[in-house]
Each structure stands twice: as C-alpha cells, then as structure tokens.
C-alpha cells in the first residue's frame, strides 16, 4: 500500500531524499522542509515522479 517517492529540492532541483507514503491517506504531493547538501541550508523539498 505504501509507495516509494523521491523528494527534490525546490531551489536547486536536486533529488536528495527517498521516502514512502500512503497514497490513500495523503493523496496530494508531499512537501517537507529538509536539509539540502547542495544548497547547504534547509529548503522545501517536494515529491517528484
């Protein structure tokens, strides 16, 4: 039921993290504030394909 997703930085567009989510309980695109090693700061990361 849980699907693997990739999180990409909104500033530099690098794909930094992978995680899982339940598509039934969270139908929208997941957005988390995570640390980006390329930007060297905390930035919003959004779900990509």
Secondary structure, 3 states (H helix, E strand, C coil): CEEEEEEEECCCCCEEEEEEEECCCCCCCCEEEEEECCCCEEEEEEEEC
